[in-house]
Amino acid sequence: MLEKEELLQIVGGINITGSFLNSIYKCVNTIMEVGRSLGSAIRRAISGSMCPV
């Protein structure tokens, strides 16, 4: 077991840095773009305005 003095010396925790927030933003943005693209593809397929390949 750790003594009280040793417990007081423990340093830790979560640091929220700019790069961490930036990566979360990019992840959310990517998910939203995929959703937009999928929604557009479904809408074009339903309306019949797809280009023939």
N, C-alpha and C positions, 0 to 999 in steps of 0.2 A: 504494500500500500504506500501511496505517496504521503509524505508529511505535508502539513499546512504550508510551510515555507516553499516546498517544491511546487505545490499546486498554484501558489501565487506567481511563480515564475513562468508558468506556461503561457505562451503567446500564440494566438491563432485566430481564425475566423475567416470570414468571406470578404474579400476585397473586390468591389465592383469597379473595374477599370474602364477606360474609354474603349479599349479594344474588345472587351467583353460585351459592352453595350452595342458596339458596332456590329459584332458578329450576330447578336440577337436580332438587330434591325435587319441585317441582310437576310437572315433566315426567314423572318416574317415576311419580308418583301418578296422573296422567292416563292413562298407558299401562296401569297396573294397573286403573283403573276401566273403561276400554274393554274390557279382557280379561274382567273380571267380568261386564259387561253382555252381551258377546258369548257368554260361556259360559252365562249364564242363558237367553238367547234360544235357544241351541241345545238346551239341556236341556228347555225348555218345548216346543219344536217337536217333539223326539223323543218326549216323553212324551204329547203331544197335549193339553196343558193351556193352549193359547193361547186368548185371548179372541177371539171372532169380531168382525171389523171391518166 
